[in-house]
Amino acid sequence: MNIISTIVGIVGLLILLVLIVFPVIGAISGWVALLIGIIGLILSAFSSKKTGRTLNIILIIIALVRLVIGGGLV
């Protein structure tokens, strides 16, 4: 499960990277990245390793900060 969680986290970080480079995409991508991070965090809860969990927590924090700065989360 840790490999799946890490892959989900990497996909979420790629979406977040596109959102940071192209801010025109808007808050919808931020919400998508946040949901992907939460799904990855849930998947990593079933693993004993911490790699996927740490990656998804970082993804969630960055997505939340981006949403707060952009006004998508009040």
Backbone as CSV, one residue per row, in Angstrom:
resi,resn,N_x,N_y,N_z,CA_x,CA_y,CA_z,C_x,C_y,C_z
1,MET,0.809,-1.189,0.000,0.000,0.000,0.000,0.857,1.258,0.000
2,ASN,2.078,1.150,0.515,2.939,2.324,0.565,3.335,2.788,-0.832
3,ILE,3.550,1.856,-1.736,3.909,2.234,-3.115,2.734,2.939,-3.781
4,ILE,1.534,2.434,-3.591,0.344,3.067,-4.176,0.158,4.461,-3.591
5,SER,0.342,4.599,-2.290,0.201,5.894,-1.635,1.254,6.877,-2.134
6,THR,2.470,6.414,-2.339,3.530,7.278,-2.850,3.228,7.719,-4.275
7,ILE,2.732,6.814,-5.098,2.377,7.165,-6.482,1.243,8.184,-6.492
8,VAL,0.244,7.988,-5.638,-0.864,8.944,-5.545,-0.337,10.306,-5.088
9,GLY,0.580,10.317,-4.132,1.177,11.569,-3.663,1.973,12.276,-4.742
10,ILE,2.713,11.534,-5.552,3.483,12.128,-6.640,2.555,12.731,-7.686
11,VAL,1.466,12.034,-8.006,0.484,12.581,-8.956,-0.117,13.870,-8.405
12,GLY,-0.440,13.878,-7.127,-0.981,15.081,-6.501,0.011,16.232,-6.515
13,LEU,1.284,15.934,-6.261,2.307,16.980,-6.312,2.495,17.516,-7.725
14,LEU,2.376,16.659,-8.724,2.462,17.139,-10.110,1.302,18.065,-10.449
15,ILE,0.111,17.727,-9.997,-1.044,18.598,-10.205,-0.832,19.926,-9.490
16,LEU,-0.302,19.872,-8.281,-0.042,21.085,-7.523,1.049,21.918,-8.167
17,LEU,2.055,21.280,-8.748,3.113,22.002,-9.439,2.557,22.730,-10.653
18,VAL,1.681,22.088,-11.406,1.038,22.740,-12.546,0.202,23.923,-12.059
19,LEU,-0.462,23.770,-10.926,-1.268,24.843,-10.363,-0.407,26.030,-9.950
20,ILE,0.763,25.768,-9.408,1.648,26.853,-8.991,2.243,27.559,-10.208
21,VAL,2.590,26.818,-11.247,3.179,27.421,-12.441,2.124,28.179,-13.243
22,PHE,0.924,27.635,-13.361,-0.165,28.256,-14.118,-1.324,28.572,-13.176
23,PRO,-1.307,29.714,-12.510,-2.352,30.008,-11.527,-3.719,30.272,-12.155
24,VAL,-3.797,30.367,-13.478,-5.063,30.613,-14.156,-6.010,29.426,-13.987
25,ILE,-5.455,28.269,-13.766,-6.270,27.060,-13.646,-7.264,27.194,-12.490
26,GLY,-6.891,27.907,-11.450,-7.829,28.247,-10.391,-7.867,27.273,-9.241
27,ALA,-8.876,27.477,-8.418,-8.981,26.730,-7.167,-9.425,25.292,-7.381
28,ILE,-10.016,24.981,-8.519,-10.513,23.621,-8.730,-9.365,22.610,-8.701
29,SER,-8.220,22.994,-9.267,-7.066,22.087,-9.228,-6.507,21.970,-7.817
30,GLY,-6.611,23.039,-7.056,-6.177,22.977,-5.657,-7.015,22.010,-4.852
31,TRP,-8.320,22.034,-5.091,-9.203,21.095,-4.416,-8.932,19.664,-4.868
32,VAL,-8.656,19.484,-6.155,-8.349,18.141,-6.670,-7.067,17.614,-6.028
33,ALA,-6.040,18.478,-5.953,-4.779,18.064,-5.329,-4.983,17.747,-3.851
34,LEU,-5.823,18.535,-3.178,-6.108,18.283,-1.766,-6.822,16.944,-1.583
35,LEU,-7.798,16.659,-2.426,-8.514,15.381,-2.327,-7.602,14.197,-2.643
36,ILE,-6.718,14.365,-3.622,-5.765,13.295,-3.932,-4.837,13.053,-2.744
37,GLY,-4.409,14.128,-2.093,-3.567,13.985,-0.902,-4.279,13.271,0.230
38,ILE,-5.551,13.566,0.415,-6.321,12.899,1.471,-6.503,11.422,1.150
39,ILE,-6.783,11.114,-0.112,-6.908,9.707,-0.514,-5.584,8.978,-0.309
40,GLY,-4.478,9.615,-0.683,-3.163,9.004,-0.464,-2.855,8.815,1.012
41,LEU,-3.283,9.773,1.845,-3.075,9.643,3.288,-3.878,8.478,3.861
42,ILE,-5.079,8.306,3.367,-5.896,7.170,3.809,-5.244,5.855,3.385
43,LEU,-4.734,5.810,2.155,-4.064,4.586,1.691,-2.802,4.308,2.495
44,SER,-2.078,5.362,2.881,-0.834,5.153,3.620,-1.084,4.742,5.065
45,ALA,-2.302,4.911,5.549,-2.612,4.494,6.913,-2.547,2.972,7.059
46,PHE,-2.661,2.255,5.941,-2.620,0.794,5.984,-1.209,0.242,5.860
47,SER,-0.214,1.127,5.751,1.165,0.692,5.580,1.964,0.970,6.851
48,SER,3.004,0.189,7.054,3.849,0.410,8.222,4.971,1.410,7.929
49,LYS,5.240,1.670,6.659,6.284,2.625,6.293,5.713,4.038,6.280
50,LYS,6.598,5.024,6.433,6.141,6.407,6.581,6.376,7.263,5.344
51,THR,6.928,6.720,4.282,7.258,7.524,3.109,6.021,8.125,2.461
52,GLY,5.044,7.309,2.147,3.825,7.787,1.514,3.038,8.719,2.412
53,ARG,3.032,8.409,3.698,2.312,9.257,4.656,2.922,10.645,4.717
54,THR,4.237,10.728,4.790,4.920,12.017,4.843,4.705,12.804,3.563
55,LEU,4.810,12.148,2.432,4.615,12.811,1.144,3.204,13.388,1.033
56,ASN,2.217,12.638,1.441,0.831,13.101,1.341,0.514,14.193,2.356
57,ILE,1.128,14.158,3.523,0.938,15.240,4.489,1.531,16.536,3.945
58,ILE,2.709,16.459,3.329,3.309,17.641,2.709,2.415,18.163,1.590
59,LEU,1.879,17.263,0.785,0.969,17.643,-0.295,-0.269,18.352,0.255
60,ILE,-0.850,17.834,1.308,-2.042,18.442,1.894,-1.732,19.827,2.445
61,ILE,-0.600,19.975,3.122,-0.230,21.276,3.688,-0.012,22.301,2.580
62,ILE,0.718,21.932,1.528,0.969,22.866,0.426,-0.334,23.230,-0.282
63,ALA,-1.204,22.250,-0.496,-2.482,22.526,-1.160,-3.351,23.449,-0.308
64,LEU,-3.366,23.237,1.000,-4.148,24.108,1.872,-3.604,25.537,1.873
65,VAL,-2.283,25.674,1.932,-1.678,27.008,1.898,-1.999,27.687,0.577
66,ARG,-1.918,26.959,-0.523,-2.219,27.526,-1.845,-3.687,27.940,-1.934
67,LEU,-4.579,27.151,-1.367,-5.993,27.509,-1.381,-6.274,28.735,-0.518
68,VAL,-5.616,28.836,0.631,-5.813,30.000,1.486,-5.287,31.261,0.825
69,ILE,-4.119,31.185,0.213,-3.544,32.349,-0.470,-4.406,32.764,-1.662
70,GLY,-4.894,31.794,-2.417,-5.677,32.095,-3.593,-7.129,32.448,-3.328
71,GLY,-7.577,32.325,-2.087,-8.946,32.665,-1.759,-9.929,31.538,-1.998
72,GLY,-9.453,30.348,-2.305,-10.347,29.219,-2.535,-10.822,28.583,-1.257
73,LEU,-10.203,28.947,-0.144,-10.566,28.425,1.173,-10.618,29.612,2.122
74,VAL,-11.796,29.897,2.619,-11.947,31.093,3.458,-11.955,30.695,4.908
